[in-house]
Amino acid sequence: MNGTASNQAATVRVSQRQPQACRECTKRKRKCDKQNPCSRCKRLNLKCSIEVVQLRRNAVQHGSEIQFLRSLLVDAESSPPDPVPHIIQKIKNRIFRLETGHDPTESDVSNHTSAQEESSTTEDRAPNKVVSLSSTENTAHQIDSSLLTAIEHLAWGRNSAGCFPHRTCSCQYRKDGLQSLPGPFPANGLNPGLNSSFPSTTDAQKLIKFHICHVAWHHNCIHGPTFLEQCELFWESGRFDDPLWQALYFSVLSATVSSIQNSAKVRELVAVDLQAIPSTQQLFSAMVQTLYNSDFLSNLSVYSVQAIVISTEVAHNLGLSELNATLFNAAVRIAECLGIHKIQDQSTKPAQNKDEWDEKVEREVGKRLWCQMIIQDHFAIPFTDTYSISPMHFSTGPPMNADDYDLTDMPITSPTISTYIRVLVNLAELMPGLVDGLGPMRSRKPIREQYEHILHIDQKMRAIVKNIPPFLLRVDKTKEAQIPWLAIARRSLAITAAEKIIMIHRPFLFRSFNDQTYTYSRRTCVAAAMTILREHEVIIREGDISIWTHTAFAITAAVIMCFEVNATAETQVAIAQTHKDAIVAARTRLAYRTNDVLAQRGVALIDAIFTADVTSDSAGLGTKMIDFGQILAKFSTFTRMNIGPDTPDTSVSRFSNADSQDVIGAHFNEMQPAWDTAEDIDFDAWFNGTFHTLHDPLQF
């Protein structure tokens, strides 16, 4: 038998029972006497052998042990040269024995014996071998706990083996190859309840290829070549291996249309008539309906997780932040059930065949997906006051810094499709510590301790930014000429990093405008806000693709600058005017995004802040106070009036002479805030409450 026992087990056929007839008799459909060698093969001088199959009952019975041994094998093979070859061989032999019910051949055993002798000699010479009893006891305790959980999960019909991507395991999520659905399906692949006017194959090809080259870097949740192969199969035959793959397809299309719809330059590059294809909203709606029509909450699939995570690229701009948050938390639980949160590291050796390559791709996609989920979960902390993914409760490592075509890990100084999210996750990992360090929600730490903690996280954030690869911090024309997405990734990172600085200082943002104790926070957030507005202006001027974070963070920056203008001393006229100009310019850019609900809410909010009444504080300190009740009421009114979309050239002065009572009307009393001074206002509660109290416009 050639090759290692592990390779033999990976290639054998799965069967309910072990064949008794030899290969030659079976092949020729002749009766075999089931001897070895059989009489027919002896008479014809043929090589007689009996096929060894992987017994399904053995795989099921020993599934956990097989998976455990495979993990040990990966660890051992990743060690320095010739660490314990006899252990590696014994593990391979054991896996083969458990899966097939047969021992390896004599050649394998002899190889194992020689390796064992060599290893014993080496071990005798190894100095200072010390075994830590506490470490051993801890490992034993973990194994005991895992075994108990695995046994209980048998009764629950759940899986805790951490065997993603489920190619060789025996759990309920195991994939026995692609399972083509009965068909053929219509070319659009839709369920009967969905609208059939979806992109033609020609338009879909353009959109998907553009997404892989220009958009995928931002979420990094797919393997471009593999996804394109799946799309081509779908376009040619209407087939796919899982109904939930359609949700991923619609999600990618939706994100692509959203990224190009506001740039004439990009639309010309893609060469797709947006009037002839479904809108971002229609495609997003198709994704959601596909998820529910395919029972994604019970038919667990990585495609569902990919679709939901990628849909974040458009959900906020459609005004569906709450729906996105709900779907995302479902995706986290699905990912955990599939074991995506504890993907085991694989051997760094190149794939030797298609099966090994496919498993490597799926494992890497799982890591990429989990990395993006960490980013989205941790960056949402200011909007949820909590996080769903605990840093202590997952073991999946970061994805490789590798391009799709070879999945070869590169130094971080080399830009690849995974570089952006690898950088971003380092920033995201600060956020759980940020919120936890403020103390329990019911009893926060003293203000002084909280602020010291904020300043500590601020310094950690700046240290991470310093270590970002240079091509993501400064213009590199050579690399940007080679990589189509690098320039927009650099600007996007500048916007995101600046917003994260603001996120760190959010708990003290309102205080900083009225209390000189927190001047550092005010100065930091204003500088970050101006950075965001400057980069946003360049992106719009250059006609680059639209990313949802550009709009969201530009609104945050404009709001901060509105309060900065209000807090600026009356003697600093020039500075105040510069800030006003930046705000008005941002408002104009947002108003032109006529298909962006988030942008239009931002326009209404800027107008509401600018037209709110300003009074001096009662203490006589000269501090100007904004009537936040008016802001909330005016925002509600302006949003209902749909200010901005039809008249992008409107300026805030349009409402400067309006009677406040005319604007507020009957809404003021019902929206009267409970606080009295700006010091008592939590920026997060106010900002998030403002943006998440309106009805979502998308109906399913």
C-alpha positions as CSV (number, residue, x, y, z in Angstrom):
1,M,0.0,0.0,0.0
2,N,1.6,3.2,-1.1
3,G,1.8,6.5,0.8
4,T,1.1,7.1,4.5
5,A,-1.8,5.6,6.4
6,S,-3.3,9.1,6.6
7,N,-3.3,9.5,2.9
8,Q,-4.8,6.0,2.4
9,A,-7.7,6.8,4.8
10,A,-8.4,10.1,3.1
11,T,-8.8,8.5,-0.3
12,V,-10.7,5.3,0.5
13,R,-14.4,4.9,-0.3
14,V,-17.0,5.1,2.5
15,S,-19.2,2.0,2.8
16,Q,-21.5,0.3,5.3
17,R,-19.5,-3.0,5.1
18,Q,-16.1,-4.3,4.1
19,P,-16.0,-6.0,0.6
20,Q,-15.1,-9.7,0.6
21,A,-14.5,-10.2,-3.1
22,C,-11.2,-9.1,-4.7
23,R,-10.9,-6.1,-6.9
24,E,-10.3,-8.2,-10.1
25,C,-13.3,-10.4,-9.7
26,T,-15.5,-7.4,-8.8
27,K,-14.2,-5.5,-11.8
28,R,-14.9,-8.4,-14.2
29,K,-18.2,-9.3,-12.4
30,R,-17.0,-12.8,-11.7
31,K,-17.6,-15.0,-8.7
32,C,-14.8,-14.8,-6.1
33,D,-14.0,-17.5,-3.6
34,K,-13.0,-14.7,-1.2
35,Q,-9.6,-16.1,-0.5
36,N,-6.4,-14.0,-0.6
37,P,-5.2,-14.6,-3.2
38,C,-8.3,-16.1,-4.8
39,S,-8.2,-19.1,-7.0
40,R,-9.1,-17.1,-10.2
41,C,-6.3,-14.6,-9.7
42,K,-3.8,-17.4,-8.9
43,R,-4.9,-19.3,-12.1
44,L,-4.6,-16.2,-14.3
45,N,-1.5,-14.9,-12.5
46,L,-3.2,-11.6,-11.6
47,K,-2.5,-9.3,-8.7
48,C,-5.2,-10.1,-6.1
49,S,-6.2,-7.5,-3.6
50,I,-9.3,-6.6,-1.7
51,E,-10.5,-3.0,-1.6
52,V,-10.2,-1.4,1.8
53,V,-13.1,0.9,2.6
54,Q,-13.8,3.4,5.3
55,L,-16.5,1.9,7.4
56,R,-19.2,4.4,8.3
57,R,-19.9,2.7,11.7
58,N,-16.3,3.0,12.6
59,A,-16.2,6.7,11.6
60,V,-19.2,7.4,13.7
61,Q,-18.1,5.3,16.7
62,H,-14.6,6.8,16.8
63,G,-15.3,10.2,15.3
64,S,-14.1,12.2,18.3
65,E,-10.9,10.2,18.6
66,I,-10.2,10.5,14.9
67,Q,-10.6,14.2,15.1
68,F,-8.4,14.4,18.2
69,L,-5.7,12.4,16.6
70,R,-5.8,14.5,13.5
71,S,-5.2,17.6,15.5
72,L,-2.2,16.0,17.2
73,L,-0.9,15.1,13.8
74,V,-1.2,18.6,12.5
75,D,0.7,19.9,15.6
76,A,3.4,17.3,15.3
77,E,4.0,17.9,11.6
78,S,4.2,21.7,12.1
79,S,7.0,21.3,14.6
80,P,10.8,21.6,13.8
81,P,12.3,18.9,11.7
82,D,12.4,15.3,13.1
83,P,10.8,16.1,16.5
84,V,9.1,12.8,17.3
85,P,8.7,10.8,14.0
86,H,7.7,7.6,15.8
87,I,4.7,9.5,17.4
88,I,3.7,10.9,14.0
89,Q,3.7,7.4,12.4
90,K,1.8,5.9,15.3
91,I,-0.9,8.5,15.0
92,K,-1.2,7.9,11.3
93,N,-1.5,4.2,11.9
94,R,-4.1,4.7,14.6
95,I,-6.2,6.9,12.4
96,F,-6.0,4.4,9.6
97,R,-7.0,1.5,11.9
98,L,-10.0,3.4,13.4
99,E,-11.3,4.5,10.0
100,T,-10.9,1.3,8.0
101,G,-10.8,-1.5,10.6
102,H,-7.4,-2.7,9.2
103,D,-3.8,-2.2,10.2
104,P,-1.4,-0.5,7.8
105,T,0.8,-2.8,5.6
106,E,4.2,-4.2,6.6
107,S,6.0,-1.5,4.8
108,D,4.3,1.1,6.9
109,V,5.1,-0.8,10.0
110,S,8.7,-1.1,9.1
111,N,8.9,2.5,8.4
112,H,7.4,3.2,11.8
113,T,9.8,0.9,13.6
114,S,12.9,2.5,12.1
115,A,11.5,5.9,12.8
116,Q,10.9,4.8,16.4
117,E,14.4,3.6,16.9
118,E,15.9,6.8,15.5
119,S,13.6,8.9,17.7
120,S,14.5,6.9,20.8
121,T,18.2,7.6,20.2
122,T,17.6,11.2,19.7
123,E,15.4,11.3,22.8
124,D,18.2,9.7,24.9
125,R,20.5,12.5,23.9
126,A,18.1,15.3,24.5
127,P,19.1,17.3,27.7
128,N,16.9,18.8,30.3
129,K,13.5,17.3,29.4
130,V,11.1,18.5,32.0
131,V,7.4,17.6,32.3
132,S,5.2,20.2,34.0
133,L,2.8,18.4,36.3
134,S,0.4,21.4,36.5
135,S,0.3,21.6,32.7
136,T,-0.5,17.9,32.4
137,E,-3.2,18.1,35.0
138,N,-4.7,21.1,33.3
139,T,-4.7,19.4,29.9
140,A,-6.4,16.3,31.4
141,H,-9.0,18.5,33.0
142,Q,-9.8,20.1,29.6
143,I,-10.0,16.7,27.9
144,D,-12.4,15.4,30.7
145,S,-14.6,18.5,30.3
146,S,-14.6,18.2,26.5
147,L,-15.5,14.5,26.7
148,L,-18.4,15.2,29.0
149,T,-19.7,17.9,26.7
150,A,-19.4,15.7,23.7
151,I,-21.4,12.9,25.4
152,E,-24.2,15.3,26.4
153,H,-24.3,16.7,22.9
154,L,-25.1,13.3,21.6
155,A,-28.4,13.5,23.3
156,W,-29.0,17.1,22.2
157,G,-28.1,16.4,18.6
158,R,-25.4,19.1,18.7
159,N,-21.7,19.1,17.9
160,S,-18.8,20.3,19.9
161,A,-15.9,18.7,18.1
162,G,-14.6,21.8,16.3
163,C,-14.3,19.9,13.0
164,F,-15.0,22.7,10.5
165,P,-15.0,22.4,7.5
166,H,-16.6,19.0,8.1
167,R,-14.9,17.1,5.3
168,T,-13.7,14.1,7.3
169,C,-15.6,14.3,10.6
170,S,-18.6,12.2,11.6
171,C,-20.9,14.9,12.9
172,Q,-24.2,16.0,11.5
173,Y,-22.6,18.7,9.4
174,R,-20.4,16.4,7.5
175,K,-20.3,17.0,3.7
176,D,-20.0,13.9,1.5
177,G,-19.1,15.8,-1.5
178,L,-21.2,18.3,-3.5
179,Q,-24.9,17.4,-3.6
180,S,-26.5,18.8,-6.7
181,L,-30.1,19.6,-6.2
182,P,-32.7,18.2,-8.6
183,G,-33.3,20.6,-11.4
184,P,-32.5,22.3,-13.6
185,F,-33.4,25.5,-11.8
186,P,-34.3,28.7,-13.7
187,A,-31.4,30.9,-14.6
188,N,-32.1,33.3,-11.8
189,G,-32.2,30.5,-9.3
190,L,-35.1,32.1,-7.4
191,N,-37.6,30.6,-5.1
192,P,-41.2,30.9,-6.4
193,G,-42.0,33.8,-4.0
194,L,-39.2,36.1,-5.2
195,N,-39.3,38.6,-8.0
196,S,-37.9,37.2,-11.1
197,S,-36.5,40.4,-12.6
198,F,-32.9,39.8,-11.5
199,P,-29.6,40.5,-13.2
200,S,-29.0,38.8,-16.5
201,T,-26.1,36.4,-16.7
202,T,-24.0,39.1,-18.5
203,D,-24.7,41.8,-15.9
204,A,-24.2,39.3,-13.0
205,Q,-20.8,38.3,-14.4
206,K,-19.7,41.9,-14.6
207,L,-20.9,42.6,-11.1
208,I,-19.4,39.5,-9.5
209,K,-16.0,40.0,-11.1
210,F,-15.9,43.6,-10.1
211,H,-16.8,42.6,-6.6
212,I,-13.9,40.1,-6.4
213,C,-11.4,42.7,-7.7
214,H,-12.6,45.9,-6.1
215,V,-14.9,45.2,-3.1
216,A,-14.0,41.8,-1.5
217,W,-11.0,43.2,0.3
218,H,-13.3,45.1,2.6
219,H,-15.1,42.1,4.1
220,N,-12.8,39.2,2.9
221,C,-15.5,36.6,3.6
222,I,-15.1,34.7,0.3
223,H,-12.4,32.9,-1.7
224,G,-12.7,34.7,-5.0
225,P,-11.8,31.9,-7.4
226,T,-14.0,29.3,-5.6
227,F,-17.0,31.7,-5.5
228,L,-16.6,32.5,-9.2
229,E,-16.5,28.8,-10.0
230,Q,-19.8,28.4,-8.1
231,C,-21.3,31.3,-9.9
232,E,-20.2,30.0,-13.3
233,L,-21.8,26.6,-12.5
234,F,-25.0,28.5,-11.6
235,W,-25.0,30.6,-14.7
236,E,-24.4,27.7,-17.0
237,S,-26.8,25.1,-15.4
238,G,-28.8,26.9,-12.8
239,R,-27.4,24.5,-10.1
240,F,-25.8,25.0,-6.8
241,D,-24.8,22.7,-3.9
242,D,-26.9,24.3,-1.2
243,P,-30.1,26.4,-1.5
244,L,-28.6,28.8,1.0
245,W,-25.8,29.6,-1.5
246,Q,-28.4,31.8,-3.2
247,A,-28.4,34.0,-0.2
248,L,-24.7,34.5,-0.5
249,Y,-25.1,35.2,-4.2
250,F,-27.7,37.9,-3.6
251,S,-25.7,39.4,-0.7
252,V,-22.6,39.9,-2.9
253,L,-24.7,41.4,-5.8
254,S,-26.4,43.8,-3.4
255,A,-23.1,44.9,-1.9
256,T,-21.7,45.4,-5.4
257,V,-24.6,47.5,-6.7
258,S,-24.4,49.6,-3.5
259,S,-20.7,50.3,-4.0
260,I,-21.1,51.6,-7.6
261,Q,-24.4,53.4,-7.7
262,N,-23.1,56.8,-6.5
263,S,-20.1,57.0,-8.8
264,A,-20.4,57.7,-12.5
265,K,-16.7,56.8,-12.9
266,V,-17.2,53.3,-11.4
267,R,-20.5,52.7,-13.2
268,E,-18.7,53.4,-16.5
269,L,-15.9,50.9,-15.5
270,V,-18.4,48.1,-14.7
271,A,-20.5,48.9,-17.8
272,V,-23.8,47.9,-16.2
273,D,-27.1,49.8,-16.6
274,L,-28.4,50.2,-13.1
275,Q,-31.8,51.0,-14.4
276,A,-32.0,47.6,-16.0
277,I,-31.1,45.6,-12.9
278,P,-32.6,45.2,-9.4
279,S,-31.8,47.8,-6.8
280,T,-29.6,47.3,-3.8
281,Q,-32.8,47.1,-1.7
282,Q,-34.4,44.4,-4.0
283,L,-31.3,42.3,-3.9
284,F,-31.0,42.6,-0.1
285,S,-34.7,41.7,0.2
286,A,-34.1,38.6,-2.0
287,M,-31.2,37.6,0.3
288,V,-33.4,37.8,3.5
289,Q,-36.3,35.9,1.8
290,T,-33.9,33.2,0.6
291,L,-32.6,32.8,4.2
292,Y,-36.0,32.3,5.6
293,N,-37.4,30.2,2.7
294,S,-34.4,27.8,3.1
295,D,-34.9,27.6,6.9
296,F,-31.5,29.0,7.7
297,L,-32.0,28.8,11.4
298,S,-32.4,25.0,11.3
299,N,-30.4,24.1,8.1
300,L,-27.1,25.5,9.3
301,S,-24.7,26.5,6.6
302,V,-21.6,28.6,6.3
303,Y,-23.3,30.2,3.3
304,S,-25.9,31.8,5.6
305,V,-23.1,33.3,7.8
306,Q,-21.3,34.6,4.8
307,A,-24.4,36.2,3.3
308,I,-25.4,37.9,6.6
309,V,-21.9,39.2,7.3
310,I,-21.4,40.6,3.8
311,S,-24.9,42.2,3.9
312,T,-23.6,44.6,6.5
313,E,-22.1,46.4,3.5
314,V,-25.6,47.6,2.6
315,A,-28.0,47.1,5.6
316,H,-27.1,50.3,7.4
317,N,-27.4,52.4,4.2
318,L,-30.9,50.9,3.7
319,G,-31.9,52.0,7.2
320,L,-32.0,48.4,8.4
321,S,-29.5,48.5,11.2
322,E,-31.8,46.7,13.7
323,L,-32.5,43.9,11.2
324,N,-28.8,43.6,10.5
325,A,-28.0,43.3,14.2
326,T,-30.6,40.6,14.7
327,L,-29.4,38.6,11.7
328,F,-25.7,39.1,12.8
329,N,-26.3,37.6,16.2
330,A,-28.1,34.6,14.6
331,A,-25.0,34.3,12.3
332,V,-22.7,34.2,15.4
333,R,-24.7,31.3,16.8
334,I,-24.7,29.5,13.5
335,A,-21.0,29.9,13.2
336,E,-20.4,28.6,16.7
337,C,-22.6,25.5,16.0
338,L,-20.6,24.8,12.9
339,G,-17.3,25.2,14.9
340,I,-16.1,28.2,13.0
341,H,-15.0,29.7,16.3
342,K,-12.5,26.9,16.9
343,I,-10.9,26.1,13.6
344,Q,-7.8,24.1,14.1
345,D,-4.6,25.2,12.5
346,Q,-3.6,23.1,9.5
347,S,-0.2,21.9,8.2
348,T,1.7,24.6,6.3
349,K,2.6,22.1,3.6
350,P,1.3,22.8,0.1
351,A,-1.8,20.9,-0.9
352,Q,-1.0,17.7,-2.8
353,N,-4.4,17.2,-4.5
354,K,-7.7,18.8,-5.1
355,D,-9.3,17.5,-1.9
356,E,-6.5,18.9,0.2
357,W,-6.7,22.3,-1.7
358,D,-10.5,22.4,-1.2
359,E,-10.2,21.8,2.5
360,K,-7.5,24.4,2.8
361,V,-9.7,26.9,1.0
362,E,-12.7,26.2,3.2
363,R,-10.6,26.3,6.4
364,E,-9.2,29.7,5.3
365,V,-12.6,31.1,4.4
366,G,-13.8,30.1,7.8
367,K,-10.9,32.0,9.5
368,R,-11.6,35.0,7.3
369,L,-15.2,34.9,8.1
370,W,-14.7,34.7,11.8
371,C,-12.2,37.5,11.7
372,Q,-14.8,39.8,10.0
373,M,-17.3,38.7,12.6
374,I,-15.0,39.8,15.4
375,I,-14.6,43.1,13.7
376,Q,-18.3,43.8,13.2
377,D,-19.2,42.5,16.7
378,H,-16.6,44.5,18.6
379,F,-17.0,47.7,16.6
380,A,-20.7,47.6,17.4
381,I,-20.2,47.8,21.1
382,P,-21.2,51.5,21.3
383,F,-24.5,50.7,19.6
384,T,-25.3,47.6,21.7
385,D,-23.4,48.2,25.0
386,T,-22.3,44.6,24.8
387,Y,-20.5,42.1,22.6
388,S,-21.5,38.6,21.4
389,I,-18.1,37.2,20.8
390,S,-16.0,36.9,23.9
391,P,-12.2,37.1,23.4
392,M,-11.9,34.3,25.9
393,H,-14.2,31.8,24.2
394,F,-12.8,31.2,20.7
395,S,-9.6,29.6,19.4
396,T,-9.7,30.3,15.7
397,G,-6.6,32.2,14.7
398,P,-6.4,35.0,12.2
399,P,-6.4,34.2,8.5
400,M,-3.2,34.0,6.6
401,N,-1.9,37.2,4.9
402,A,-2.4,35.4,1.6
403,D,-3.8,36.0,-1.8
404,D,-6.5,33.8,-3.2
405,Y,-4.6,32.2,-6.1
406,D,-2.1,30.3,-3.9
407,L,-3.0,30.9,-0.2
408,T,0.6,31.2,0.7
409,D,1.2,33.1,3.9
410,M,3.2,36.3,3.2
411,P,4.8,38.9,5.5
412,I,2.5,41.6,6.7
413,T,4.6,44.1,4.7
414,S,3.2,42.5,1.5
415,P,-0.4,43.6,0.6
416,T,-2.8,40.8,0.0
417,I,-6.6,40.4,-0.1
418,S,-6.5,39.7,3.7
419,T,-4.3,42.5,4.8
420,Y,-7.0,45.1,5.5
421,I,-9.1,42.9,7.9
422,R,-5.9,41.6,9.6
423,V,-5.1,45.2,10.4
424,L,-8.6,46.1,11.4
425,V,-9.1,43.2,13.8
426,N,-6.2,44.4,15.8
427,L,-8.1,47.6,16.4
428,A,-11.4,45.7,17.1
429,E,-9.7,43.6,19.8
430,L,-9.3,46.7,21.9
431,M,-13.0,47.3,22.2
432,P,-14.1,44.6,24.7
433,G,-11.4,45.8,27.1
434,L,-12.5,49.4,26.5
435,V,-16.1,48.8,27.7
436,D,-15.2,46.2,30.4
437,G,-12.6,48.6,31.9
438,L,-15.3,51.2,32.6
439,G,-16.9,48.8,35.2
440,P,-20.2,47.0,35.3
441,M,-23.1,48.8,33.6
442,R,-25.0,49.0,36.9
443,S,-22.2,50.5,38.9
444,R,-19.5,52.2,36.7
445,K,-16.1,53.0,38.2
446,P,-15.4,56.6,39.5
447,I,-15.1,59.1,36.7
448,R,-11.4,59.6,37.3
449,E,-10.7,55.9,36.9
450,Q,-12.9,55.7,33.8
451,Y,-11.0,58.6,32.2
452,E,-7.6,57.1,33.1
453,H,-8.8,53.9,31.4
454,I,-9.9,55.8,28.3
455,L,-6.5,57.4,28.0
456,H,-4.8,54.1,28.4
457,I,-6.8,52.5,25.6
458,D,-6.1,55.7,23.5
459,Q,-2.4,55.0,23.8
460,K,-2.8,51.3,22.9
461,M,-4.8,52.4,19.8
462,R,-2.1,54.8,18.7
463,A,0.6,52.1,19.2
464,I,-1.4,49.7,16.9
465,V,-1.7,52.4,14.2
466,K,2.0,53.0,14.2
467,N,2.6,49.4,13.3
468,I,0.2,49.4,10.4
469,P,2.0,48.5,7.1
470,P,3.3,51.7,5.4
471,F,1.3,51.1,2.2
472,L,-1.9,51.5,4.2
473,L,-0.7,54.7,5.8
474,R,0.9,56.6,2.9
475,V,0.6,56.8,-0.8
476,D,2.6,54.1,-2.6
477,K,2.0,54.7,-6.3
478,T,3.9,51.6,-7.4
479,K,1.8,49.2,-5.3
480,E,-1.5,51.1,-6.0
481,A,-0.8,50.7,-9.7
482,Q,-0.6,47.0,-9.2
483,I,-3.5,46.5,-6.8
484,P,-6.8,48.1,-7.8
485,W,-8.3,48.4,-4.3
486,L,-5.2,49.6,-2.4
487,A,-5.8,53.3,-2.6
488,I,-9.4,53.2,-1.5
489,A,-8.4,50.7,1.3
490,R,-5.9,53.2,2.5
491,R,-8.4,56.0,2.7
492,S,-11.0,53.7,4.2
493,L,-8.6,52.7,7.0
494,A,-7.8,56.4,7.7
495,I,-11.6,57.0,8.1
496,T,-12.1,53.9,10.3
497,A,-9.1,54.5,12.5
498,A,-10.1,58.1,13.1
499,E,-13.6,57.0,14.0
500,K,-12.2,54.4,16.4
501,I,-10.3,57.1,18.3
502,I,-13.7,58.9,18.6
503,M,-15.2,55.6,19.8
504,I,-12.7,55.4,22.6
505,H,-13.4,58.9,23.8
506,R,-17.2,58.7,23.4
507,P,-18.0,58.3,27.1
508,F,-16.5,61.7,27.7
509,L,-17.3,63.4,24.4
510,F,-20.2,65.7,25.6
511,R,-18.3,66.5,28.8
512,S,-15.3,67.6,26.8
513,F,-17.2,70.5,25.2
514,N,-18.0,72.0,28.6
515,D,-15.3,70.8,30.9
516,Q,-11.7,71.7,30.4
517,T,-10.7,68.7,32.4
518,Y,-11.3,66.6,29.2
519,T,-9.8,69.0,26.7
520,Y,-7.6,66.2,25.4
521,S,-10.7,64.2,24.4
522,R,-12.2,67.2,22.7
523,R,-9.1,68.1,20.8
524,T,-8.6,64.4,19.8
525,C,-12.1,63.9,18.6
526,V,-12.2,67.1,16.6
527,A,-9.0,66.3,14.9
528,A,-10.3,62.8,14.1
529,A,-13.5,64.2,12.8
530,M,-11.7,66.6,10.5
531,T,-9.6,63.7,9.2
532,I,-12.8,61.7,8.4
533,L,-14.4,64.7,6.5
534,R,-11.2,65.3,4.6
535,E,-10.8,61.7,3.5
536,H,-14.5,61.5,2.7
537,E,-14.2,64.6,0.5
538,V,-11.3,63.1,-1.5
539,I,-13.1,59.8,-2.0
540,I,-16.2,61.5,-3.4
541,R,-14.1,63.9,-5.6
542,E,-12.1,61.0,-7.1
543,G,-15.3,59.0,-7.8
544,D,-14.2,55.9,-6.0
545,I,-16.4,53.1,-4.8
546,S,-18.8,53.7,-1.9
547,I,-18.3,51.8,1.4
548,W,-21.0,52.0,4.0
549,T,-18.5,53.1,6.7
550,H,-17.7,56.2,4.6
551,T,-21.3,57.5,5.1
552,A,-21.7,56.4,8.6
553,F,-18.5,57.9,9.9
554,A,-18.9,61.1,7.9
555,I,-22.2,61.6,9.8
556,T,-20.4,61.0,13.1
557,A,-17.7,63.5,12.2
558,A,-20.2,66.1,11.1
559,V,-22.2,65.8,14.3
560,I,-19.0,66.3,16.4
561,M,-18.1,69.3,14.4
562,C,-21.6,70.8,14.9
563,F,-21.0,70.6,18.7
564,E,-17.5,72.0,18.3
565,V,-18.8,75.0,16.4
566,N,-21.3,75.6,19.2
567,A,-18.6,75.3,21.9
568,T,-16.1,77.6,20.0
569,A,-15.5,81.0,21.6
570,E,-17.2,83.9,19.8
571,T,-13.8,85.5,19.3
572,Q,-12.6,82.6,17.2
573,V,-14.6,83.5,14.2
574,A,-12.2,82.2,11.5
575,I,-11.9,78.8,13.1
576,A,-15.7,78.5,13.6
577,Q,-16.3,79.4,9.9
578,T,-13.8,76.8,8.8
579,H,-15.6,74.2,10.8
580,K,-19.0,75.3,9.4
581,D,-17.7,75.1,5.9
582,A,-16.6,71.5,6.5
583,I,-20.0,70.6,7.9
584,V,-21.9,72.2,5.1
585,A,-19.7,70.4,2.5
586,A,-20.2,67.1,4.2
587,R,-24.0,67.7,4.3
588,T,-24.0,68.4,0.6
589,R,-22.1,65.2,-0.2
590,L,-24.5,63.2,1.9
591,A,-27.5,64.8,0.3
592,Y,-26.4,63.6,-3.1
593,R,-26.6,60.0,-1.9
594,T,-30.3,59.8,-2.9
595,N,-30.5,56.0,-2.4
596,D,-28.9,56.0,1.0
597,V,-31.3,56.2,3.9
598,L,-28.5,56.6,6.4
599,A,-27.1,59.6,4.5
600,Q,-30.5,61.3,4.4
601,R,-30.9,60.8,8.1
602,G,-27.5,62.4,8.5
603,V,-28.6,65.4,6.5
604,A,-31.7,65.8,8.7
605,L,-29.7,65.5,11.8
606,I,-27.1,68.1,10.8
607,D,-30.0,70.5,9.9
608,A,-31.7,69.8,13.3
609,I,-28.5,70.6,15.2
610,F,-27.8,73.8,13.3
611,T,-31.3,75.1,13.8
612,A,-31.7,74.2,17.5
613,D,-31.9,77.0,20.0
614,V,-28.7,77.8,21.9
615,T,-28.7,79.3,25.4
616,S,-26.1,80.2,28.0
617,D,-25.8,78.0,31.1
618,S,-27.5,79.0,34.3
619,A,-24.2,79.0,36.2
620,G,-23.0,82.1,34.4
621,L,-19.8,80.4,33.1
622,G,-20.4,81.5,29.5
623,T,-20.9,77.9,28.3
624,K,-23.4,77.6,25.4
625,M,-26.1,74.9,25.7
626,I,-28.0,73.3,22.9
627,D,-31.7,72.4,23.4
628,F,-31.5,68.6,22.8
629,G,-35.2,68.3,22.9
630,Q,-35.5,70.5,19.9
631,I,-32.8,68.5,18.1
632,L,-34.8,65.3,18.5
633,A,-38.0,66.9,17.5
634,K,-36.6,68.7,14.5
635,F,-34.8,65.6,13.4
636,S,-38.1,63.7,13.4
637,T,-39.8,66.4,11.5
638,F,-37.1,66.9,8.9
639,T,-36.9,63.2,8.3
640,R,-40.6,63.0,7.6
641,M,-40.2,66.0,5.2
642,N,-37.5,64.0,3.4
643,I,-35.1,66.9,3.3
644,G,-32.1,66.5,1.0
645,P,-32.7,63.7,-1.5
646,D,-34.6,65.8,-4.0
647,T,-32.7,69.0,-3.4
648,P,-29.1,68.2,-2.7
649,D,-28.1,71.9,-3.0
650,T,-30.0,72.9,0.0
651,S,-28.0,74.4,2.9
652,V,-28.7,74.6,6.5
653,S,-29.6,78.3,6.1
654,R,-32.8,77.2,4.5
655,F,-34.3,76.7,8.0
656,S,-32.4,79.3,9.9
657,N,-35.4,81.7,10.0
658,A,-38.0,79.1,10.7
659,D,-40.1,79.4,13.8
660,S,-39.0,76.7,16.2
661,Q,-42.6,76.0,17.2
662,D,-43.6,75.5,13.5
663,V,-40.9,72.9,13.2
664,I,-41.5,71.1,16.5
665,G,-45.3,71.1,16.4
666,A,-46.8,68.4,18.5
667,H,-43.7,66.3,18.7
668,F,-41.9,68.3,21.3
669,N,-43.8,67.1,24.4
670,E,-43.6,63.5,23.5
671,M,-39.8,63.7,22.8
672,Q,-38.9,66.0,25.8
673,P,-35.6,64.6,27.2
674,A,-35.2,63.8,30.9
675,W,-31.8,65.5,31.3
676,D,-31.1,69.1,32.2
677,T,-27.5,69.8,31.2
678,A,-25.0,68.5,28.7
679,E,-23.0,66.9,31.4
680,D,-25.8,64.5,32.1
681,I,-26.1,63.4,28.5
682,D,-24.5,60.2,27.3
683,F,-23.4,60.7,23.7
684,D,-24.0,57.1,22.7
685,A,-27.5,57.0,24.1
686,W,-28.4,60.2,22.3
687,F,-26.7,59.5,19.0
688,N,-27.8,55.9,18.7
689,G,-31.3,56.6,19.9
690,T,-31.6,59.3,17.2
691,F,-30.6,56.9,14.5
692,H,-32.6,53.8,15.6
693,T,-36.0,55.1,16.5
694,L,-37.5,55.4,13.0
695,H,-39.4,52.7,11.2
696,D,-37.4,50.6,8.7
697,P,-38.6,51.3,5.1
698,L,-38.0,47.9,3.7
699,Q,-41.0,45.5,3.9
700,F,-40.7,41.8,3.3
